[in-house]
């Protein structure tokens, strides 16, 4: 399904693909043998895709069965400063379990024994072509299928005080609402000029811009490809600006019943209510 701007009308892609997944994105970007671009053009020429009313229906993540979820930490100077961290000389990479990905309005569950569950609005990059050892950041756009709004929900005690890597504080169930849209790369004029915003219970918490990234989207994709093979359907969360609960003097961590609302320019809006695992 593709969502309309008002989130009340969808467009049925079942004549082309049963779902949007890595295989579909790979075929679409490569102008594949089954002629996907031509099929989409033909559907548009017949008056467009069939309409589907979305009122009252759950909206799932715009990418089915993502492969890897790769995350970049401390990628905004103001966020690094609020956490007391040094500006990294190279991108900080950690992983998030792929089954954390849920729909944009699904309930987010505070884990058992959690006291420090936090929010992070992020620009997600969705990979559409296999990328290994890209020659330069300038090669990155050719492997990017599109962009989405991501909430990199985090449990800070699990992440920072329970030993090991950050992954255990990032991979709890429901900890990566994604969507509502996967916006193709050609529809995003400049991924480094997007505003990002979060409110919790109506209070503004984060208000930043991707212009403030330390490492650009293209640099991040190139860099990650030097250490692992990126495949169609992989996601890269590119970091979050200042304003997370961990960085605020009052430490307003999330609690059951709280309502998170997130937005990125041109990529849509999310709304999640916090529950208990």
Backbone as CSV, one residue per row, in Angstrom:
resi,resn,N_x,N_y,N_z,CA_x,CA_y,CA_z,C_x,C_y,C_z
1,UNK,0.825,-1.197,0.000,0.000,0.000,0.000,0.862,1.251,0.000
2,UNK,0.363,2.265,-0.665,0.962,3.595,-0.582,-0.041,4.503,0.099
3,UNK,0.408,5.321,1.016,-0.490,6.173,1.768,-0.623,7.548,1.139
4,UNK,-1.835,8.089,1.157,-2.061,9.470,0.734,-1.672,10.412,1.867
5,UNK,-1.530,11.691,1.550,-1.083,12.670,2.536,-1.999,12.734,3.753
6,UNK,-3.309,12.540,3.530,-4.236,12.684,4.652,-4.409,11.405,5.462
7,UNK,-3.715,10.358,5.101,-3.717,9.075,5.802,-5.107,8.456,5.871
8,UNK,-5.990,8.819,4.960,-7.316,8.206,4.919,-7.504,7.317,3.700
9,UNK,-6.650,7.460,2.690,-6.792,6.699,1.462,-5.476,6.041,1.100
10,UNK,-5.536,4.739,0.801,-4.369,4.006,0.335,-4.543,3.609,-1.112
11,UNK,-3.473,3.103,-1.691,-3.486,2.674,-3.081,-2.915,1.265,-3.151
12,UNK,-3.668,0.376,-3.737,-3.389,-1.050,-3.704,-2.344,-1.410,-4.758
13,UNK,-1.219,-1.986,-4.304,-0.133,-2.399,-5.200,-0.165,-3.894,-5.524
14,UNK,-1.240,-4.580,-5.174,-1.221,-6.035,-5.287,-1.087,-6.530,-6.720
15,UNK,-1.418,-5.695,-7.711,-1.205,-6.108,-9.101,0.275,-6.169,-9.445
16,UNK,1.112,-5.519,-8.629,2.549,-5.471,-8.899,3.328,-6.322,-7.908
17,UNK,2.960,-6.253,-6.623,3.696,-6.989,-5.588,2.785,-7.204,-4.391
18,UNK,2.881,-8.355,-3.717,2.057,-8.566,-2.527,2.489,-7.695,-1.355
19,UNK,3.734,-7.226,-1.346,4.232,-6.391,-0.270,5.495,-5.677,-0.716
20,UNK,5.823,-4.619,-0.003,7.054,-3.888,-0.278,8.130,-4.458,0.622
21,UNK,9.069,-5.166,0.045,10.161,-5.763,0.798,11.472,-5.527,0.057
22,UNK,12.541,-6.092,0.567,13.835,-5.878,-0.045,13.901,-6.363,-1.474
23,UNK,13.298,-7.518,-1.751,13.327,-8.055,-3.110,12.621,-7.119,-4.085
24,UNK,11.470,-6.584,-3.675,10.736,-5.657,-4.529,11.544,-4.393,-4.775
25,UNK,12.150,-3.830,-3.714,12.927,-2.614,-3.878,14.128,-2.844,-4.783
26,UNK,14.773,-4.010,-4.632,15.905,-4.315,-5.499,15.512,-4.396,-6.956
27,UNK,14.375,-5.033,-7.240,13.913,-5.140,-8.624,13.508,-3.769,-9.164
28,UNK,12.904,-2.973,-8.320,12.453,-1.660,-8.755,13.635,-0.762,-9.104
29,UNK,14.661,-0.739,-8.245,15.808,0.121,-8.500,16.618,-0.344,-9.702
30,UNK,16.646,-1.650,-9.905,17.458,-2.170,-11.000,16.715,-2.211,-12.328
31,UNK,15.455,-1.722,-12.366,14.691,-1.786,-13.606,14.593,-3.217,-14.088
32,UNK,14.181,-4.081,-13.195,14.361,-5.516,-13.309,13.695,-6.129,-14.542
33,UNK,14.015,-7.416,-14.717,13.541,-8.147,-15.891,12.022,-8.225,-15.956
34,UNK,11.350,-8.176,-14.795,9.900,-8.272,-14.833,9.235,-6.930,-15.116
35,UNK,10.055,-5.897,-15.392,9.513,-4.626,-15.864,8.678,-3.886,-14.847
36,UNK,9.105,-3.874,-13.597,8.321,-3.210,-12.559,8.053,-1.738,-12.857
37,UNK,9.059,-0.952,-13.254,8.754,0.447,-13.572,7.692,0.579,-14.656
38,UNK,7.760,-0.309,-15.671,6.768,-0.260,-16.746,5.388,-0.632,-16.230
39,UNK,5.322,-1.620,-15.330,4.032,-2.009,-14.758,3.410,-0.855,-13.978
40,UNK,4.227,-0.178,-13.182,3.717,0.949,-12.419,3.244,2.064,-13.338
41,UNK,4.001,2.321,-14.401,3.598,3.351,-15.366,2.292,2.976,-16.048
42,UNK,2.147,1.687,-16.367,0.921,1.243,-17.033,-0.286,1.406,-16.116
43,UNK,-0.107,1.082,-14.837,-1.200,1.266,-13.888,-1.589,2.735,-13.786
44,UNK,-0.583,3.594,-13.719,-0.866,5.024,-13.664,-1.593,5.483,-14.919
45,UNK,-1.213,4.924,-16.055,-1.845,5.306,-17.308,-3.285,4.877,-17.405
46,UNK,-3.679,3.854,-16.654,-5.065,3.398,-16.654,-5.913,4.157,-15.642
47,UNK,-5.355,5.224,-15.120,-6.116,6.012,-14.160,-5.651,5.864,-12.741
48,UNK,-4.499,5.244,-12.554,-3.926,5.148,-11.222,-4.218,3.819,-10.556
49,UNK,-3.685,3.653,-9.376,-3.845,2.433,-8.605,-5.217,2.391,-7.936
50,UNK,-5.740,1.195,-7.683,-7.022,1.090,-6.978,-6.937,1.726,-5.593
51,UNK,-7.982,2.449,-5.214,-8.017,3.140,-3.934,-8.536,2.210,-2.839
52,UNK,-8.024,2.387,-1.643,-8.452,1.615,-0.474,-8.660,2.590,0.673
53,UNK,-9.802,2.523,1.310,-10.054,3.386,2.459,-9.329,2.834,3.687
54,UNK,-8.607,3.696,4.387,-7.781,3.274,5.508,-8.400,3.566,6.871
55,UNK,-9.523,4.260,6.883,-10.137,4.633,8.160,-10.385,3.390,9.021
56,UNK,-9.896,3.436,10.258,-10.113,2.339,11.187,-9.188,1.163,11.016
57,UNK,-8.282,1.210,10.033,-7.369,0.105,9.803,-6.001,0.408,10.401
58,UNK,-5.340,-0.641,10.883,-3.960,-0.480,11.358,-3.041,-0.248,10.165
59,UNK,-2.104,0.673,10.329,-1.090,0.912,9.313,0.200,0.246,9.777
60,UNK,0.691,-0.687,9.001,1.927,-1.372,9.353,3.149,-0.601,8.898
61,UNK,4.313,-1.122,9.227,5.554,-0.524,8.744,5.578,-0.567,7.227
62,UNK,6.156,0.440,6.565,6.133,0.487,5.103,7.110,-0.462,4.432
63,UNK,7.880,-1.196,5.214,8.840,-2.161,4.678,8.614,-3.493,5.368
64,UNK,8.314,-4.523,4.583,8.072,-5.852,5.143,9.404,-6.565,5.379
65,UNK,9.513,-7.213,6.526,10.671,-8.045,6.882,11.995,-7.353,6.588
66,UNK,12.289,-6.239,7.242,13.596,-5.615,7.029,14.714,-6.580,7.380
67,UNK,15.836,-6.410,6.695,16.988,-7.271,6.971,17.698,-6.801,8.228
68,UNK,18.796,-6.115,8.046,19.512,-5.529,9.182,18.938,-4.155,9.520
69,UNK,18.984,-3.815,10.806,18.740,-2.445,11.236,20.051,-1.943,11.836
70,UNK,20.751,-1.124,11.062,22.038,-0.574,11.473,21.783,0.834,12.009
71,UNK,22.384,1.180,13.121,22.148,2.486,13.734,23.446,3.249,13.901
72,UNK,23.345,4.556,13.799,24.486,5.442,13.976,24.257,6.258,15.245
73,UNK,25.183,6.161,16.177,25.061,6.874,17.434,25.809,8.194,17.427
74,UNK,25.322,9.141,18.216,26.021,10.411,18.439,26.333,11.129,17.133
75,UNK,25.351,11.192,16.231,25.596,11.778,14.908,25.117,13.218,14.795
76,UNK,24.711,13.824,15.914,24.390,15.250,15.947,25.227,15.883,17.068
77,UNK,25.875,16.980,16.769,26.749,17.604,17.769,26.002,17.947,19.057
78,UNK,24.770,18.471,18.905,24.045,18.875,20.114,23.646,17.671,20.954
79,UNK,23.375,16.528,20.311,23.034,15.322,21.069,24.264,14.764,21.771
80,UNK,25.405,14.753,21.090,26.644,14.308,21.739,26.932,15.177,22.958
81,UNK,26.736,16.490,22.810,27.018,17.403,23.916,26.094,17.161,25.097
82,UNK,24.797,16.927,24.835,23.865,16.759,25.948,24.108,15.468,26.712
83,UNK,24.739,14.475,26.060,25.034,13.214,26.741,26.434,13.205,27.343
84,UNK,27.189,14.294,27.147,28.536,14.377,27.694,29.569,13.598,26.910
85,UNK,29.247,13.221,25.665,30.168,12.435,24.844,31.006,13.346,23.955
86,UNK,32.194,12.876,23.606,33.028,13.585,22.648,32.441,13.445,21.247
87,UNK,32.736,14.411,20.389,32.337,14.291,18.982,33.113,13.129,18.377
88,UNK,32.432,12.139,17.808,33.167,10.972,17.285,33.982,11.309,16.051
89,UNK,35.159,10.699,15.951,36.010,10.887,14.771,35.486,10.094,13.576
90,UNK,34.780,9.011,13.849,34.156,8.184,12.817,32.750,7.833,13.293
91,UNK,31.863,7.478,12.364,30.517,7.088,12.788,30.528,5.946,13.799
92,UNK,29.682,6.077,14.807,29.510,5.031,15.828,28.414,4.090,15.349
93,UNK,28.741,2.823,15.171,27.794,1.845,14.623,27.347,0.889,15.724
94,UNK,26.036,0.656,15.800,25.504,-0.439,16.597,24.333,-1.036,15.848
95,UNK,23.855,-2.178,16.299,22.782,-2.889,15.615,21.537,-2.923,16.492
96,UNK,20.403,-3.077,15.815,19.116,-3.188,16.480,18.422,-4.409,15.874
97,UNK,17.796,-5.229,16.675,17.120,-6.412,16.143,16.065,-6.001,15.119
98,UNK,16.006,-6.728,14.008,15.079,-6.351,12.943,13.626,-6.523,13.350
99,UNK,13.345,-7.395,14.334,11.953,-7.583,14.744,11.478,-6.516,15.725
100,UNK,12.297,-5.484,15.961,11.816,-4.311,16.699,10.922,-3.435,15.843
101,UNK,10.973,-3.604,14.520,10.254,-2.722,13.600,8.761,-3.016,13.661
102,UNK,7.982,-1.970,13.957,6.522,-2.061,14.029,5.933,-0.890,13.251
103,UNK,4.607,-0.825,13.220,3.940,0.245,12.501,4.090,1.589,13.196
104,UNK,3.810,2.671,12.482,4.046,4.011,13.004,3.169,4.400,14.178
105,UNK,2.014,3.756,14.316,1.091,4.099,15.394,0.866,2.943,16.363
106,UNK,1.704,1.910,16.267,1.556,0.768,17.163,1.963,1.133,18.588
107,UNK,1.420,0.404,19.542,1.799,0.598,20.939,3.287,0.286,21.120
108,UNK,3.981,1.100,21.890,5.365,0.847,22.266,5.373,0.338,23.705
109,UNK,6.032,-0.786,23.929,6.010,-1.447,25.223,7.255,-1.108,26.028
110,UNK,7.048,-0.571,27.230,8.164,-0.356,28.145,8.593,-1.714,28.687
111,UNK,9.876,-2.063,28.552,10.314,-3.406,28.955,10.160,-3.644,30.451
112,UNK,10.092,-4.891,30.819,10.084,-5.245,32.234,11.385,-4.784,32.882
113,UNK,11.287,-4.274,34.079,12.427,-3.788,34.864,13.066,-2.542,34.275
114,UNK,12.329,-1.828,33.442,12.866,-0.605,32.846,12.485,0.612,33.680
115,UNK,13.447,1.532,33.821,13.181,2.819,34.459,13.580,3.981,33.570
116,UNK,14.215,3.699,32.414,14.789,4.766,31.612,14.510,4.572,30.115
117,UNK,13.268,4.349,29.767,12.910,4.215,28.355,12.832,5.615,27.737
118,UNK,13.441,5.762,26.565,13.655,7.068,25.941,13.220,7.025,24.480
119,UNK,13.019,8.194,23.901,12.596,8.377,22.513,13.755,8.953,21.707
120,UNK,13.784,8.690,20.394,14.788,9.277,19.503,14.194,9.350,18.096
121,UNK,13.891,10.548,17.615,13.427,10.692,16.239,14.634,10.607,15.309
122,UNK,14.506,9.829,14.231,15.640,9.632,13.331,15.172,9.517,11.879
123,UNK,16.035,9.963,10.984,15.856,9.721,9.554,16.378,8.324,9.247
124,UNK,15.507,7.469,8.719,15.898,6.121,8.330,16.180,6.081,6.833
125,UNK,17.292,5.469,6.467,17.648,5.238,5.070,17.325,3.786,4.749
126,UNK,16.585,3.538,3.679,16.243,2.179,3.266,17.063,1.830,2.034
127,UNK,17.792,0.733,2.128,18.707,0.317,1.064,17.936,-0.445,-0.018
128,UNK,18.269,-0.164,-1.280,17.593,-0.812,-2.405,18.495,-1.592,-3.335
129,UNK,19.815,-1.451,-3.166,20.785,-2.221,-3.950,21.876,-2.732,-3.022
130,UNK,22.425,-3.894,-3.364,23.543,-4.428,-2.586,24.715,-3.456,-2.641
131,UNK,25.285,-3.188,-1.477,26.406,-2.255,-1.384,27.520,-2.889,-0.565
132,UNK,28.658,-3.063,-1.191,29.841,-3.545,-0.471,31.034,-2.711,-0.916
133,UNK,31.749,-2.195,0.026,32.950,-1.395,-0.238,32.694,-0.297,-1.271
134,UNK,31.670,0.503,-1.040,31.440,1.628,-1.940,32.701,2.478,-2.026
135,UNK,32.973,3.001,-3.219,34.232,3.701,-3.438,34.289,5.057,-2.742
136,UNK,33.147,5.686,-2.573,33.128,7.021,-1.982,31.711,7.346,-1.536
137,UNK,31.537,8.390,-0.713,30.175,8.807,-0.366,29.336,9.174,-1.577
138,UNK,29.970,9.620,-2.643,29.233,9.994,-3.851,28.560,8.797,-4.514
139,UNK,28.992,7.589,-4.168,28.374,6.380,-4.722,27.135,5.963,-3.945
140,UNK,26.894,6.563,-2.789,25.801,6.112,-1.923,24.409,6.311,-2.517
141,UNK,24.106,7.452,-3.165,22.721,7.629,-3.638,22.225,6.513,-4.548
142,UNK,23.106,5.869,-5.276,22.687,4.822,-6.206,22.157,3.581,-5.504
143,UNK,22.438,3.429,-4.201,21.973,2.229,-3.491,20.837,2.535,-2.531
144,UNK,20.398,3.793,-2.471,19.340,4.188,-1.545,17.984,4.116,-2.237
145,UNK,17.077,3.300,-1.692,15.726,3.206,-2.248,14.854,4.359,-1.781
146,UNK,15.036,4.782,-0.534,14.191,5.856,-0.027,14.456,6.127,1.432
147,UNK,13.548,6.902,2.022,13.708,7.387,3.385,12.404,7.203,4.155
148,UNK,12.534,7.094,5.469,11.358,6.950,6.325,11.627,7.585,7.677
149,UNK,10.561,7.835,8.393,10.618,8.315,9.766,10.789,7.119,10.702
150,UNK,11.742,7.220,11.616,12.029,6.122,12.534,12.103,6.642,13.963
151,UNK,11.613,5.852,14.909,11.743,6.156,16.324,12.654,5.105,16.936
152,UNK,13.889,5.492,17.217,14.870,4.579,17.794,14.682,4.568,19.310
153,UNK,13.627,3.895,19.761,13.328,3.839,21.193,14.481,3.112,21.901
154,UNK,14.841,3.599,23.097,16.030,3.104,23.796,15.743,2.965,25.286
155,UNK,16.322,1.936,25.904,16.299,1.813,27.354,17.716,2.110,27.837
156,UNK,17.901,3.263,28.496,19.243,3.767,28.758,20.017,2.945,29.789
157,UNK,19.334,2.429,30.808,20.059,1.595,31.772,20.552,0.324,31.106
158,UNK,19.670,-0.330,30.331,20.088,-1.537,29.623,21.239,-1.218,28.674
159,UNK,21.163,-0.055,28.018,22.142,0.331,27.003,23.520,0.618,27.600
160,UNK,23.533,1.330,28.737,24.783,1.911,29.214,25.320,1.315,30.514
161,UNK,24.464,0.642,31.291,24.895,0.232,32.621,24.813,-1.269,32.866
162,UNK,24.415,-2.032,31.872,24.240,-3.465,32.077,25.334,-4.289,31.406
163,UNK,26.429,-3.630,30.987,27.545,-4.345,30.388,27.326,-4.640,28.920
164,UNK,28.438,-4.882,28.218,28.351,-5.240,26.805,28.104,-4.044,25.913
165,UNK,27.543,-4.292,24.758,27.311,-3.260,23.752,25.977,-2.558,24.005
166,UNK,25.683,-1.572,23.148,24.422,-0.828,23.272,23.203,-1.658,22.879
167,UNK,23.414,-2.771,22.180,22.311,-3.449,21.508,21.187,-3.870,22.460
168,UNK,21.531,-4.271,23.691,20.485,-4.777,24.591,19.530,-3.669,25.021
169,UNK,19.953,-2.418,24.978,19.049,-1.322,25.282,18.309,-0.785,24.080
170,UNK,18.562,-1.386,22.923,17.961,-0.914,21.680,17.040,-1.939,21.029
171,UNK,17.096,-3.174,21.476,16.451,-4.270,20.737,15.221,-4.848,21.416
172,UNK,14.687,-4.153,22.427,13.456,-4.634,23.059,12.297,-4.588,22.068
173,UNK,11.296,-5.426,22.284,10.183,-5.505,21.336,9.495,-4.147,21.193
174,UNK,9.084,-3.855,19.976,8.369,-2.629,19.569,9.268,-1.392,19.562
175,UNK,10.595,-1.540,19.685,11.484,-0.399,19.876,11.910,0.287,18.576
176,UNK,11.201,0.032,17.462,11.518,0.780,16.241,10.274,1.019,15.384
177,UNK,9.336,1.858,15.850,8.254,2.263,14.951,8.829,2.896,13.683
178,UNK,8.273,2.514,12.532,8.787,2.969,11.232,7.618,3.412,10.363
179,UNK,7.804,4.509,9.645,6.782,4.956,8.717,6.101,6.224,9.200
180,UNK,4.969,6.582,8.620,4.043,5.740,7.859,4.447,5.455,6.414
181,UNK,5.369,6.231,5.859,5.673,6.097,4.442,7.119,5.689,4.235
182,UNK,7.352,5.002,3.144,8.685,4.883,2.568,8.679,5.804,1.360
183,UNK,9.352,6.942,1.485,9.362,7.946,0.419,10.567,7.679,-0.469
184,UNK,10.333,7.444,-1.760,11.437,7.122,-2.649,12.430,8.272,-2.722
185,UNK,13.682,7.921,-2.970,14.768,8.901,-2.891,14.559,10.078,-3.834
186,UNK,13.926,9.840,-4.976,13.731,10.926,-5.946,12.734,11.961,-5.448
187,UNK,11.946,11.622,-4.410,10.967,12.555,-3.855,11.539,13.398,-2.709
188,UNK,12.770,13.122,-2.311,13.416,13.880,-1.234,14.520,14.717,-1.865
189,UNK,14.270,16.004,-1.991,15.208,16.874,-2.711,16.571,16.904,-2.046
190,UNK,16.608,16.963,-0.726,17.880,17.029,-0.003,17.690,16.404,1.373
191,UNK,18.201,15.191,1.591,18.016,14.545,2.894,18.740,15.267,4.027
192,UNK,19.586,16.239,3.698,20.289,17.010,4.728,19.594,18.324,5.048
193,UNK,18.326,18.451,4.650,17.569,19.669,4.945,16.166,19.326,5.422
194,UNK,16.078,18.377,6.359,14.787,17.923,6.860,14.657,18.235,8.345
195,UNK,13.551,18.841,8.724,13.271,19.091,10.130,12.739,17.844,10.813
196,UNK,13.150,17.632,12.076,12.715,16.492,12.873,12.124,17.019,14.180
197,UNK,11.003,16.432,14.609,10.337,16.925,15.809,9.726,15.776,16.611
198,UNK,9.739,15.932,17.935,9.076,14.989,18.851,8.349,15.780,19.925
199,UNK,7.121,15.373,20.223,6.447,15.828,21.431,6.084,14.615,22.272
200,UNK,6.054,14.805,23.588,5.567,13.781,24.519,4.472,14.427,25.354
201,UNK,3.288,13.865,25.265,2.110,14.433,25.950,1.912,15.899,25.584
202,UNK,2.202,16.218,24.308,2.002,17.570,23.802,3.146,18.528,24.067
203,UNK,4.141,18.128,24.853,5.289,18.988,25.157,6.403,18.759,24.141
204,UNK,6.934,19.833,23.540,8.031,19.703,22.591,9.278,19.184,23.297
205,UNK,9.844,18.102,22.752,11.057,17.524,23.336,12.251,17.634,22.392
206,UNK,12.056,17.284,21.120,13.137,17.377,20.139,12.681,18.256,18.989
207,UNK,13.579,19.098,18.512,13.287,19.970,17.373,14.624,20.257,16.698
208,UNK,14.947,19.489,15.670,16.250,19.599,15.037,16.160,19.524,13.534
209,UNK,17.312,19.425,12.896,17.400,19.355,11.438,18.515,18.406,11.044
210,UNK,18.285,17.651,9.971,19.337,16.765,9.463,20.539,17.551,8.950
211,UNK,20.388,18.867,8.772,21.532,19.697,8.394,22.612,19.671,9.466
212,UNK,22.249,19.304,10.687,23.189,19.317,11.803,23.876,17.981,12.031
213,UNK,23.694,17.023,11.130,24.405,15.759,11.265,25.916,15.984,11.207
214,UNK,26.650,15.223,11.994,28.107,15.229,11.909,28.553,14.533,10.634
215,UNK,27.982,13.376,10.371,28.279,12.600,9.165,27.018,12.538,8.315
216,UNK,27.100,12.952,7.081,25.944,13.025,6.200,25.399,11.636,5.881
217,UNK,24.191,11.601,5.331,23.585,10.344,4.901,24.520,9.590,3.962
218,UNK,25.027,10.272,2.952,25.888,9.595,1.972,27.163,9.070,2.623
219,UNK,27.726,9.853,3.532,28.938,9.405,4.223,28.642,8.163,5.052
220,UNK,27.506,8.171,5.763,27.141,7.042,6.612,26.967,5.770,5.785
221,UNK,26.246,5.846,4.668,26.028,4.650,3.837,27.358,4.131,3.310
222,UNK,28.191,5.023,2.814,29.522,4.622,2.335,30.317,3.960,3.452
223,UNK,30.328,4.584,4.620,31.121,4.095,5.742,30.671,2.708,6.183
224,UNK,29.370,2.532,6.356,28.866,1.232,6.803,29.233,0.140,5.812
225,UNK,29.225,0.466,4.512,29.536,-0.542,3.485,30.975,-1.025,3.548
226,UNK,31.836,-0.331,4.272,33.217,-0.780,4.432,33.349,-1.892,5.469
227,UNK,32.301,-2.084,6.273,32.374,-3.035,7.372,31.375,-4.172,7.270
228,UNK,30.330,-3.991,6.469,29.345,-5.051,6.278,28.675,-4.854,4.925
229,UNK,28.151,-5.941,4.384,27.425,-5.851,3.121,26.012,-5.364,3.399
230,UNK,25.633,-4.287,2.736,24.268,-3.786,2.824,23.453,-4.407,1.703
231,UNK,22.231,-4.827,2.015,21.385,-5.520,1.052,20.028,-4.837,0.952
232,UNK,19.325,-5.036,-0.163,17.989,-4.448,-0.293,17.090,-4.827,0.884
233,UNK,16.445,-3.829,1.464,15.596,-4.057,2.623,16.277,-3.795,3.941
234,UNK,17.573,-3.498,3.938,18.247,-3.079,5.164,17.866,-1.631,5.494
235,UNK,17.919,-1.291,6.773,17.602,0.045,7.261,18.824,0.605,7.977
236,UNK,19.109,1.872,7.763,20.108,2.571,8.567,19.425,3.743,9.261
237,UNK,19.384,3.713,10.595,18.926,4.849,11.388,20.115,5.790,11.588
238,UNK,19.961,7.051,11.221,21.124,7.922,11.052,21.418,8.845,12.230
239,UNK,20.791,8.629,13.379,21.097,9.432,14.551,19.979,10.393,14.907
240,UNK,20.086,10.974,16.092,19.010,11.826,16.620,19.570,13.143,17.140
241,UNK,18.797,14.233,17.030,19.233,15.512,17.584,19.009,15.585,19.090
242,UNK,19.403,16.718,19.676,19.276,16.916,21.120,17.815,16.926,21.547
243,UNK,17.609,16.699,22.853,16.279,16.771,23.439,15.773,15.468,24.001
244,UNK,16.586,14.396,23.910,16.146,13.123,24.476,16.072,13.249,25.993
245,UNK,15.298,12.358,26.614,15.106,12.439,28.071,16.434,12.339,28.811
246,UNK,17.337,11.481,28.328,18.616,11.303,28.994,19.406,12.600,29.082
247,UNK,19.228,13.497,28.096,20.000,14.726,28.057,19.338,15.916,28.719
248,UNK,18.106,15.742,29.215,17.381,16.867,29.818,17.597,16.881,31.336
249,UNK,17.667,18.057,31.932,17.914,18.128,33.382,16.889,17.378,34.220
250,UNK,15.616,17.381,33.792,14.572,16.726,34.580,14.414,15.247,34.281
251,UNK,15.173,14.731,33.298,15.175,13.306,32.946,13.751,12.745,32.805
252,UNK,12.958,13.305,31.870,11.561,12.855,31.743,11.430,11.565,30.920
253,UNK,11.874,10.458,31.498,11.775,9.184,30.794,10.305,8.789,30.612
254,UNK,10.069,7.912,29.671,8.712,7.535,29.298,8.086,6.616,30.348
255,UNK,6.770,6.721,30.470,6.025,5.883,31.411,4.735,5.432,30.730
256,UNK,4.117,4.354,31.224,2.876,3.875,30.614,1.832,4.976,30.532
257,UNK,1.173,5.044,29.393,0.155,6.056,29.156,0.660,7.289,28.445
258,UNK,1.986,7.504,28.430,2.537,8.641,27.690,2.241,8.488,26.202
259,UNK,2.163,9.626,25.516,1.903,9.640,24.076,3.062,10.346,23.373
260,UNK,3.732,9.618,22.494,4.799,10.186,21.665,4.236,10.546,20.295
261,UNK,4.593,11.717,19.789,4.248,12.107,18.427,5.508,12.600,17.746
262,UNK,5.806,12.036,16.580,7.037,12.323,15.863,6.715,12.761,14.451
263,UNK,7.595,13.579,13.872,7.390,14.077,12.512,8.736,14.409,11.877
264,UNK,8.866,14.120,10.597,9.985,14.590,9.782,9.399,15.205,8.529
265,UNK,9.916,16.353,8.132,9.400,17.053,6.949,9.306,16.113,5.755
266,UNK,8.117,16.029,5.166,7.917,15.248,3.960,7.822,13.753,4.151
267,UNK,8.050,13.260,5.370,8.050,11.814,5.605,6.899,11.352,6.486
268,UNK,6.058,12.294,6.923,4.862,11.918,7.654,5.003,12.030,9.161
269,UNK,4.008,11.484,9.851,3.895,11.606,11.297,3.609,10.248,11.927
270,UNK,4.065,10.084,13.166,3.782,8.893,13.966,3.125,9.312,15.273
271,UNK,2.379,8.376,15.866,1.817,8.583,17.203,1.776,7.257,17.924
272,UNK,2.459,7.187,19.056,2.492,5.944,19.828,2.106,6.199,21.275
273,UNK,1.329,5.273,21.825,0.992,5.282,23.240,1.877,4.236,23.923
274,UNK,2.395,4.568,25.094,3.276,3.656,25.826,2.453,2.693,26.672
275,UNK,2.832,1.414,26.580,2.236,0.386,27.413,3.312,-0.392,28.140
276,UNK,2.951,-1.518,28.735,3.875,-2.350,29.490,4.077,-3.683,28.785
277,UNK,5.306,-4.162,28.792,5.594,-5.481,28.224,5.094,-6.571,29.163
